[in-house]
Amino acid sequence: MINRLVVSNLRHRPIRTGLSILAVAMEVTMMLLIVGLADGLLEESQSRSRSIGADILIRPSSSSAAMTLSTADIPAKLAAFLPENHEEIEMAMGTTVNTQGDLNTITGVDWDTFTRMCDGIHFFSGEPPKGPYDVIVDEVYARYKKVEVGDTLSLLNSDFRVTGVVETGKLSRIFIPLRTMQELMGWDGQFSQLFVKLRDPADTQQMVKEISAQIPSYPVFAMEEFLSLVATDIRKWTSQFVYAIVAIAAVIGFLVVLLSMYTSVLERTREIGILKSLGATNSFVVTVLMREVAVLCLVGIVAGIAAGYGIREGLRTAIPLLTILITGNWIVVSALLAVAGAMLGALYPATRAARQDQIQALSYD
């Protein structure tokens, strides 16, 4: 009987029901997309770093773990010195890095060395760079920017010719010759970072200690250790923003449900009086109203999750440079926050309805 009454009440007020569902859905969607964007960009960046196959990373003397690179002070001679003095090292590769305004990085590499470090790179079109002002882009960047082989890109105040489009996920989205970038940036004979590949990854920790002892001025990290530190630092930077958005979303859901249920109680004053005159207890009235909110929450949560996935796919098509990672943990968290906010929003109206005097309720106009 209660369930039938709940469904009837919701169907009788379709606009208010729809708005309440929309508020809960928006709350869930906002949480999933904001958190998913932060986690997705971090995960995508880490995946590209792992894909080159390095075991050890050497950073500039002035950098912290998560600091964006736009400088170079690592001597280029280290790329030859380390393998010559440590038989455990298979190869070392230096790169230069400059961050663009759209958060994409331009990376200077020696293409042959880079290809060996990555154990080969697949070309979708074009060929490796041959001239000093040739540029390689990955297929995601090429698709988003509508770039094809033969086009011209303006980078670092110079014009570069696109000679190839490669698979995504290899360190960067834009590659130019290492020597050219060093000349343009005034970094002659210097690297922004140095990647070291070992013959046996099991030697990583020992080699980190040995290299750190040899070049104490430069931070030396095991690659997985570095990525873990970066993730921790970035999450510290973004957590306040993410939590603020989550709090705003929860407050919006709370206020909309509170307003909706409070107005609903006022409109149903006479109906509640009739129910109480027929013997309905206070707990029965509260149960009816809280079950209505539970139904609104359930539908809103499902709609919000569906909208989150739908918007993610739409953004993936429209802006492939953005990566949104929706995880099961945050689906559960967003659902629980939506339920908590809605239930708290309904608590006062439900309690107020249950305490109404049935005679006054019956005479309410």
C-alpha positions as CSV (number, residue, x, y, z in Angstrom):
1,M,0.0,0.0,0.0
2,I,2.8,2.4,0.9
3,N,4.6,1.8,-2.3
4,R,1.5,2.4,-4.3
5,L,0.9,5.6,-2.5
6,V,4.5,6.7,-3.1
7,V,4.3,6.0,-6.8
8,S,0.9,7.8,-7.1
9,N,2.2,10.9,-5.3
10,L,5.3,11.1,-7.6
11,R,3.3,10.6,-10.8
12,H,0.7,13.2,-9.6
13,R,3.5,15.9,-9.6
14,P,5.6,15.2,-12.7
15,I,7.3,18.6,-12.9
16,R,8.5,18.6,-9.3
17,T,9.4,15.0,-9.5
18,G,11.4,15.6,-12.7
19,L,13.3,18.6,-11.2
20,S,14.2,16.6,-8.0
21,I,15.5,13.8,-10.1
22,L,17.4,16.3,-12.3
23,A,19.0,17.9,-9.2
24,V,20.2,14.5,-7.9
25,A,21.4,13.5,-11.3
26,M,23.4,16.8,-11.8
27,E,25.0,16.3,-8.4
28,V,26.2,12.8,-9.3
29,T,27.3,13.8,-12.7
30,M,29.3,16.8,-11.5
31,M,31.2,14.6,-9.0
32,L,32.0,11.9,-11.5
33,L,33.2,14.3,-14.2
34,I,35.3,16.6,-12.0
35,V,37.0,13.8,-10.1
36,G,37.2,11.7,-13.3
37,L,38.9,14.6,-15.2
38,A,41.5,15.0,-12.4
39,D,42.2,11.3,-12.2
40,G,42.1,10.8,-16.0
41,L,44.7,13.4,-16.8
42,L,47.0,12.1,-14.1
43,E,46.6,8.5,-15.2
44,E,47.1,9.4,-18.9
45,S,50.3,11.3,-18.1
46,Q,51.7,8.4,-16.0
47,S,50.8,5.9,-18.7
48,R,52.8,7.9,-21.3
49,S,55.8,8.1,-18.9
50,R,55.8,4.3,-18.3
51,S,55.5,3.4,-21.9
52,I,59.0,4.5,-22.9
53,G,60.5,1.6,-20.9
54,A,62.9,3.5,-18.6
55,D,63.7,2.3,-15.1
56,I,65.3,5.4,-13.7
57,L,64.7,9.1,-14.2
58,I,67.1,11.9,-13.4
59,R,65.6,15.4,-13.0
60,P,67.0,18.9,-13.0
61,S,68.7,20.1,-9.8
62,S,66.0,22.7,-9.2
63,S,62.9,20.5,-9.8
64,S,60.6,18.8,-7.4
65,A,58.8,15.5,-8.2
66,A,55.7,17.0,-9.8
67,M,57.2,20.3,-11.0
68,T,56.4,21.0,-14.7
69,L,59.6,21.1,-16.7
70,S,60.4,24.1,-18.8
71,T,64.1,24.3,-18.0
72,A,67.3,22.2,-18.6
73,D,70.4,22.0,-16.5
74,I,71.4,18.3,-16.8
75,P,74.7,18.0,-18.7
76,A,74.2,16.1,-21.9
77,K,77.5,14.2,-21.4
78,L,75.8,12.2,-18.6
79,A,73.9,10.2,-21.3
80,A,77.2,8.7,-22.4
81,F,79.0,8.8,-19.1
82,L,76.5,6.6,-17.2
83,P,76.4,3.6,-19.6
84,E,80.2,3.7,-19.9
85,N,80.7,3.5,-16.1
86,H,77.9,1.1,-15.2
87,E,77.6,-2.1,-17.1
88,E,74.1,-2.6,-15.6
89,I,72.8,0.3,-17.8
90,E,71.7,-0.6,-21.2
91,M,71.2,3.0,-22.5
92,A,70.4,6.5,-21.3
93,M,68.4,9.1,-23.2
94,G,68.1,12.8,-22.6
95,T,65.1,15.0,-23.6
96,T,64.2,18.6,-23.4
97,V,60.7,19.7,-22.5
98,N,58.6,22.9,-22.9
99,T,55.0,23.1,-21.7
100,Q,52.5,24.9,-24.0
101,G,49.5,27.0,-22.8
102,D,47.1,24.1,-23.5
103,L,49.1,21.8,-21.1
104,N,50.6,19.8,-24.0
105,T,54.3,19.5,-23.9
106,I,56.8,19.8,-26.7
107,T,59.6,17.3,-26.2
108,G,63.0,17.4,-27.9
109,V,64.3,13.9,-28.6
110,D,67.0,12.2,-30.7
111,W,64.5,10.1,-32.7
112,D,66.8,7.0,-33.2
113,T,67.6,6.9,-29.5
114,F,64.0,7.5,-28.5
115,T,62.8,4.7,-30.8
116,R,65.3,2.3,-29.3
117,M,64.3,3.3,-25.7
118,C,60.6,2.6,-26.6
119,D,61.4,-0.7,-28.5
120,G,59.9,0.8,-31.6
121,I,57.1,3.3,-32.4
122,H,54.3,2.7,-34.8
123,F,53.6,5.3,-37.5
124,F,50.0,5.9,-38.7
125,S,51.3,8.0,-41.5
126,G,54.5,9.7,-42.6
127,E,58.1,8.9,-41.6
128,P,60.7,9.8,-38.9
129,P,62.1,13.4,-38.8
130,K,65.0,14.1,-41.1
131,G,65.4,17.8,-41.0
132,P,66.0,20.2,-38.0
133,Y,62.5,21.7,-38.4
134,D,60.5,18.5,-38.7
135,V,57.9,17.6,-36.1
136,I,56.2,14.4,-35.1
137,V,52.7,14.4,-33.4
138,D,50.7,11.6,-31.9
139,E,47.4,10.5,-33.5
140,V,45.2,12.1,-30.7
141,Y,46.8,15.5,-31.2
142,A,46.6,15.1,-35.0
143,R,42.9,14.2,-34.8
144,Y,42.0,17.0,-32.4
145,K,44.0,19.7,-34.1
146,K,43.2,18.3,-37.6
147,V,46.9,18.0,-38.4
148,E,48.2,15.9,-41.3
149,V,51.6,15.1,-42.7
150,G,52.9,18.0,-44.7
151,D,51.1,20.7,-42.5
152,T,53.0,23.4,-40.7
153,L,52.9,23.9,-37.0
154,S,54.1,27.1,-35.2
155,L,56.1,26.0,-32.2
156,L,58.6,27.9,-30.1
157,N,58.2,30.9,-32.4
158,S,59.3,28.8,-35.4
159,D,57.6,26.9,-38.2
160,F,57.9,23.1,-38.2
161,R,56.7,20.7,-40.9
162,V,54.7,17.7,-39.8
163,T,56.5,14.6,-41.1
164,G,54.7,11.8,-39.2
165,V,51.8,10.8,-37.0
166,V,52.6,8.2,-34.5
167,E,50.7,6.1,-31.9
168,T,49.6,7.9,-28.7
169,G,51.0,7.1,-25.3
170,K,54.7,7.5,-25.8
171,L,55.9,10.2,-23.4
172,S,54.6,13.3,-25.3
173,R,52.2,14.4,-28.0
174,I,54.6,16.6,-29.9
175,F,58.3,15.7,-30.8
176,I,60.9,17.9,-32.4
177,P,64.6,17.2,-32.9
178,L,66.6,17.5,-29.6
179,R,69.3,19.7,-31.1
180,T,66.8,22.1,-32.6
181,M,65.1,22.6,-29.3
182,Q,68.3,23.1,-27.5
183,E,69.3,25.8,-29.9
184,L,65.9,27.6,-29.8
185,M,65.7,27.5,-26.0
186,G,69.4,28.3,-25.3
187,W,69.9,24.9,-23.7
188,D,73.0,23.9,-25.7
189,G,74.5,20.7,-24.2
190,Q,71.8,20.3,-21.6
191,F,68.8,18.1,-21.0
192,S,65.5,18.7,-19.1
193,Q,65.5,15.1,-17.9
194,L,67.5,11.9,-18.4
195,F,65.9,8.5,-18.8
196,V,68.0,5.4,-17.9
197,K,67.1,1.9,-19.0
198,L,68.7,-1.1,-17.2
199,R,69.6,-4.5,-18.5
200,D,67.8,-6.0,-15.5
201,P,65.0,-3.9,-13.8
202,A,65.8,-5.8,-10.6
203,D,68.9,-3.6,-10.3
204,T,66.9,-0.4,-10.1
205,Q,67.2,0.4,-6.4
206,Q,70.9,-0.3,-6.3
207,M,71.6,1.8,-9.4
208,V,69.5,4.7,-8.0
209,K,71.8,4.7,-4.9
210,E,75.0,4.5,-7.1
211,I,73.9,7.2,-9.5
212,S,72.7,9.5,-6.7
213,A,76.2,9.2,-5.0
214,Q,77.9,10.1,-8.3
215,I,75.6,13.1,-9.1
216,P,74.3,14.3,-5.7
217,S,73.1,17.6,-7.2
218,Y,70.4,16.0,-9.3
219,P,67.3,14.1,-8.0
220,V,67.4,10.5,-9.1
221,F,64.3,8.4,-8.9
222,A,63.2,4.9,-9.8
223,M,60.5,5.4,-12.4
224,E,57.7,3.9,-10.4
225,E,58.8,5.8,-7.3
226,F,58.8,9.1,-9.3
227,L,55.3,8.4,-10.7
228,S,54.0,7.7,-7.2
229,L,55.4,10.9,-5.9
230,V,53.9,12.9,-8.8
231,A,50.5,11.3,-8.2
232,T,50.7,12.2,-4.5
233,D,51.7,15.8,-5.2
234,I,49.1,16.4,-7.9
235,R,46.4,15.0,-5.7
236,K,47.4,17.3,-2.9
237,W,47.2,20.3,-5.3
238,T,43.8,19.3,-6.8
239,S,42.1,17.8,-3.7
240,Q,40.9,21.1,-2.3
241,F,39.3,22.1,-5.7
242,V,37.8,18.6,-6.1
243,Y,36.3,18.6,-2.6
244,A,34.9,22.1,-3.1
245,I,33.1,21.0,-6.2
246,V,31.8,17.9,-4.5
247,A,30.6,20.0,-1.5
248,I,28.8,22.4,-3.9
249,A,27.2,19.5,-5.7
250,A,26.0,18.0,-2.4
251,V,24.6,21.3,-1.1
252,I,22.7,21.8,-4.4
253,G,21.1,18.4,-4.1
254,F,20.3,19.0,-0.4
255,L,18.6,22.4,-1.1
256,V,16.6,21.2,-4.1
257,V,15.3,18.2,-2.3
258,L,14.5,20.3,0.8
259,L,12.6,22.8,-1.2
260,S,10.8,20.2,-3.3
261,M,9.7,18.1,-0.3
262,Y,8.8,21.2,1.8
263,T,6.5,22.5,-0.9
264,S,5.1,19.1,-1.4
265,V,4.2,18.9,2.3
266,L,2.4,22.2,2.1
267,E,0.4,21.2,-1.0
268,R,-0.6,17.9,0.7
269,T,-1.6,19.3,4.1
270,R,-5.2,18.2,3.6
271,E,-4.1,14.8,2.2
272,I,-1.9,14.2,5.3
273,G,-4.8,15.2,7.6
274,I,-7.1,12.6,5.9
275,L,-4.4,9.9,6.3
276,K,-4.0,10.8,10.0
277,S,-7.8,10.8,10.5
278,L,-7.9,7.3,9.0
279,G,-5.4,6.1,11.6
280,A,-2.1,6.8,10.0
281,T,0.7,7.2,12.5
282,N,3.5,9.8,12.5
283,S,5.9,7.0,11.4
284,F,3.6,6.1,8.5
285,V,3.6,9.6,7.2
286,V,7.4,9.9,7.6
287,T,7.9,6.6,5.9
288,V,5.8,7.6,2.9
289,L,7.7,10.8,2.4
290,M,11.1,9.3,2.9
291,R,10.3,6.5,0.4
292,E,9.4,9.1,-2.1
293,V,12.8,10.7,-1.6
294,A,14.5,7.2,-1.9
295,V,12.8,6.6,-5.3
296,L,13.9,10.1,-6.5
297,C,17.4,9.4,-5.3
298,L,17.6,6.0,-7.0
299,V,16.3,7.3,-10.4
300,G,18.5,10.4,-10.1
301,I,21.6,8.4,-9.3
302,V,21.1,6.1,-12.3
303,A,20.4,9.1,-14.5
304,G,23.5,10.9,-13.2
305,I,25.8,7.9,-13.8
306,A,24.4,7.4,-17.3
307,A,24.8,11.2,-18.0
308,G,28.4,11.0,-16.7
309,Y,29.3,8.2,-19.1
310,G,27.5,9.9,-21.9
311,I,29.2,13.3,-21.4
312,R,32.6,11.5,-21.1
313,E,32.1,9.8,-24.5
314,G,31.0,13.1,-26.0
315,L,34.0,14.9,-24.7
316,R,36.3,12.1,-25.8
317,T,35.0,12.7,-29.3
318,A,35.0,16.5,-29.2
319,I,38.2,17.0,-27.2
320,P,40.3,13.8,-27.3
321,L,43.1,15.5,-25.5
322,L,41.0,15.3,-22.3
323,T,40.9,12.0,-20.4
324,I,38.1,11.4,-18.0
325,L,38.4,8.3,-15.7
326,I,35.2,7.2,-14.0
327,T,36.0,4.7,-11.3
328,G,33.7,2.4,-9.3
329,N,34.9,3.9,-6.0
330,W,33.7,7.4,-7.0
331,I,30.4,6.0,-8.4
332,V,29.7,4.6,-4.9
333,V,30.9,7.8,-3.1
334,S,28.8,10.1,-5.3
335,A,25.8,7.8,-4.9
336,L,26.2,7.8,-1.1
337,L,26.6,11.6,-0.9
338,A,23.5,12.1,-3.1
339,V,21.5,9.8,-0.9
340,A,22.8,11.5,2.3
341,G,22.1,15.0,1.0
342,A,18.6,14.1,-0.2
343,M,17.6,12.3,3.0
344,L,18.8,15.2,5.1
345,G,16.9,17.6,2.9
346,A,13.7,15.5,3.3
347,L,14.1,15.0,7.1
348,Y,12.6,18.4,8.2
349,P,9.7,18.4,5.8
350,A,8.8,14.8,6.7
351,T,9.0,15.5,10.4
352,R,6.9,18.7,10.0
353,A,4.3,16.7,8.1
354,A,4.1,14.0,10.7
355,R,3.6,16.5,13.5
356,Q,0.7,18.3,11.9
357,D,-2.6,18.3,13.8
358,Q,-5.1,16.4,11.8
359,I,-8.0,18.8,12.5
360,Q,-6.0,21.8,11.4
361,A,-4.8,19.8,8.4
362,L,-8.3,18.9,7.4
363,S,-9.4,22.6,7.6
364,Y,-6.3,23.8,5.6
365,D,-7.3,25.7,2.5
